[in-house]
Amino acid sequence: MPGLHHVEVWVADPDSARRDWGWLLPRLGFSLQQEWPEGQTWAADSGPYLTITTPPGVDDRGHDRRRPGVNHLAFQGGTATAVDAIMSLASENGWRPLYHERYPHAGGPDHYAGWVENAAGFKVEIVAEGV
């Protein structure tokens, strides 16, 4: 069956990642499934899971979403009200709002979403249902 099985995100600082992603992912319907010193695995009821871990021999140049690779992860955020709630608390929890001056339609008039970025440079899009 086609579909996304899992995504593995490599981070340089597992403690910061635990704090940032550990606040965001439960609000997006993920629950912590596994934890070890270098990382965590979070799963959604719908099946896909996300592993956040520090790789062996981590590259100290840091993450740059503008280099070749993945630019951002986009998650279903529930209702527009749920997306608004996440966005209103994001900056207090390690995530800086992006395109906030055009929120919630930075992706166009028919696209209700918020974008955030953490201190490590990982960008997340939170999309309201029905979009």
Buried (B, 14 or more C-beta within 10 A) or exposed (E): EEEEEEEEBBBBBBEBBBBBBBBBBEBBBBEBEEEEEBBBBBBBEEEBBBBBBBEEEBEEEEBEEEEEEEEBBBBBBBEBEBBBBBBEEBEEBBBEBBBBEEBBEBBEEEEBBBBBBBEBEBBBBBBBEEB
